[in-house]
Amino acid sequence: MQGVIEKKTEKGFGFIKNDEHEKGIFFHATSLVDVEFDDLKEGDQVEFDLEETPRGLNASNVTRL
C-alpha cells in the first residue's frame, strides 16, 4: 500500500495519508525500514503494510519511495 507522510511528531510517531482511508494511518519509528525517523519528512511518499489492531490501523514495514 502507498501513501504520504501527513504528520510527524517529536515523540517518534506520525500518520500516513492514504486515498483509501479517511483517517491518517498511525506509524511508529520502529516500523521504518531503511530510513531513519529524523530523515523522513512530511510529504514524503512511502510504501507500507497495513495492520489492524484493537486501537485502529497501523502501518508496518514503512519504506520511503
C-alpha positions in Angstrom: 0.0 0.0 0.0 1.2 3.5 -0.7 0.7 6.9 1.0 2.2 10.2 2.0 3.6 11.2 5.4 0.9 13.5 6.7 2.2 14.4 10.1 5.3 13.6 12.2 5.7 14.2 15.9 8.8 14.8 18.1 7.8 11.7 20.1 8.7 9.2 17.3 5.4 8.6 15.6 3.2 10.0 12.9 0.4 9.5 10.4 0.3 8.5 6.8 -2.4 9.8 4.5 -3.8 7.3 2.0 -6.6 7.7 -0.5 -8.4 4.5 0.7 -8.7 5.6 4.3 -10.3 8.8 5.7 -8.2 8.9 8.9 -4.5 9.0 9.0 -2.7 5.6 9.5 -0.5 5.5 12.6 3.1 4.6 12.3 5.9 4.4 14.8 9.7 4.9 14.3 10.2 1.2 15.0 8.1 0.4 11.9 10.5 2.1 9.5 12.7 0.1 7.1 15.9 1.6 5.5 15.1 5.1 6.7 15.7 6.9 9.9 12.8 8.7 11.5 14.6 12.0 11.6 15.3 11.7 7.8 11.6 11.3 7.0 9.7 14.4 6.1 6.1 15.4 5.8 5.1 15.0 2.2 7.4 12.0 1.6 5.9 9.2 -0.4 6.0 5.8 1.4 5.0 2.2 0.9 3.8 0.1 3.9 1.9 -2.9 5.1 -1.4 -2.3 6.9 -2.2 -4.0 10.2 -5.5 -3.8 12.0 -5.1 -3.6 15.8 -7.6 -3.1 18.6 -6.6 0.6 18.6 -7.1 1.1 14.8 -5.0 0.8 11.7 -1.2 0.8 12.0 1.4 0.9 9.2 4.3 -1.5 9.4 7.4 -2.1 7.2 7.3 1.6 6.1 9.8 2.4 3.4 10.3 5.7 1.6 9.8 5.7 -2.2 
